[in-house]
Amino acid sequence: MTATPVCVLGLGLIGGSLLRAAANAGRTVFGYNRSIDGVQAATADGFDASADIDATLVRAAETGALIVVAVPMPALPTMLTHVAEIAPDNPLTDVISVKSAVLDGVREAGLLDRYVGGHPMAGTAFSGWAAGTGRLFIDAPWVVSVDDHVDPHVWSQVMHLALDCGSFVVPARSDEHDAAAAAISHLPHLTAEAMAIIASDVPLAFALAAGSFRDGTRVAATAPDLVRAMCETNGPELLPLLDRTIELLTETRRALADGGSVAELVEAGHAARTRYDSFTRPNTVGIVIGEEDWRDTLAASGRGGWVIRSALPGPDSR
């Protein structure tokens, strides 16, 4: 079976890396970017890119391409309007770091029937076409949503794209994704910002800074607009985690102020990190996309840490 063509809307770090990875996998892939400089850089590197959104989406409609929305969250409504006007029948996914808000936007645009959410858990602190690489997604988790509405044919296409890019697939419902992303991505961004601010207030700190500071604040180098978009959009999931973080630190401060120990926090944190280091991701097998209760079955497997490293059978098997 011939792989579905791919149309990438937005050629920054993630979209640009996806364009490269899909091309490396032998896919027919083309893209759009608002910035002329980004388009020129992509074409200079030998990739098929345009700054004309209408022409790009007409081409997508004519070829039946899988459309991948890779723009920042604030640009999503405008982009979905373009898709709804020109290519409403195309399979649609995205690579945005929140899922419930995107799902709401897709529903408002009238595109829900052909949409399956996606989020590759990969990135760097840098942005733009030049920051991208075709190897960004190698052995990275790629969430593919299994919400109640999802079409098995579209889900299969998104699964194949993720696998072609070198990722393994983690099936999850949008709300469960957002709760997990708040814990392992959005909260770390905010704590990294706080640590960077605190260190900048101590005159000798930057002179002494080494591995712990570098690793703990790495994501603070991310463009502020991107961090704001992901955290503010996922506020309902992020707020209780901030409360819990403040509670843990407050309890530790109280212990220190009373001449006590930080052992409770340190030992619990060490144990949690040890559990992560030993966490395994078994391969999901024996599930057929489109069979009865397939969405619920995949969501449960994702919750249990099971992942998809080779294509599951079902519609569009290849």
Secondary structure, 3 states (H helix, E strand, C coil): CCCCCEEEECCCHHHHHHHHHHHHCCCCEEEECCCHHHHHHHHHCCCCEECCHHHHHHHHHHHCCEEEECCCHHHHHHHHHHHHHHCCCCCEEECCCCCHHHHHHHHHCCCHHHECCEEECCCCCCCCHHHCCCCCCCCCEEEEECCCCCCHHHHHHHHHHHHHCCCEEEEECHHHHHHHHHHHHHHHHHHHHHHHHHHHCCCCHHHHCCHHHHHHHHHHHCCHHHHHHHHHHCHHHHHHHHHHHHHHHHHHHHHHHCCCCCHHHHHHHHHHHHHHHCCCCCECCCCCCCCCCHHHHHHHHHHCCCEECCCCCCCCCC
